[in-house]
């Protein structure tokens, strides 16, 4: 059985070069080189052809990508995955808090990637783990996983073109005065830390939109605000840095000035992911509800 990832379609007109016909799938020059030399193939009516082959209307075209090697060193673990959606291109998952996206030297097991590896093994999916959208360890909510490097490539292009809409909800310290606010402030690495980021003049352009959903108080009468956030850029710790920058750090985010007195993680959840399917162009929309401990922070 051939388990290589493939794309199939019918040629729609006479005289078109195979190279031109497959260009609509966004295959990069590097991808074509890999297909040619690393075990892939371009087939027309079941016969291998080069990119210079001239197609006839109705020809059956198959693009076979090279087989993928599973990530060396990734420890496979088995656990039920919180799957929101799945097809041949990707997985959409609802990540719980307190779970890394990928393993680290200090924590080689227990990450989402470990469990995806186990899921791929069980399902007979011959692929490595391609993370499209990332969340911090303590952040919960929607993440997107590509099942093949070509899908990962296409999703990366969509992200660069700002075609993927991600929105979050958070509980922050204090009461925001404005109901809506755009934070445009450059973010870079803090010179004294390899982890922490900060707003700095030489940082990368960063843009976050904030919408107040509710102002209230905790059970101890501390003022907090429930906000909805839309990312226009995807910098490391962007929401956490921007909210701390305007004086309203996330509840539970000790790294950026928040307190863990009422929640033992940053109060941040990815609630919405909107994108176009990388192969069909179909618009897709996924949602996830804020988890109860975070939802219950506002007492009134």
Secondary structure, 3 states (H helix, E strand, C coil): CCCCCEEEEECCCCCCEHHHHHHHHCCCHHHHHHHHHCCCEEEECCEECCCCCECCCCCEEEEECCCCCCCCCCCCCCCCCCEEEECCCEEEEEECCCCCCCCCCCCCCCCHHHHHHHHHHHHCCCCCCEECCCCCCCCEEEEEEECCHHHHHHHHHHHHCCCCEEEEEEEEECCCCCCEEEEECCEEECCCCCCCEEECCCCECCEEEEEEEEEEECCCCCEEEEEEEEECCCCCCHHHHHHHHCCCCECCCHHHCCCCCCCCCCCEEEEEEEEECCCCCCEEEEECCCCHHHHCCCCC
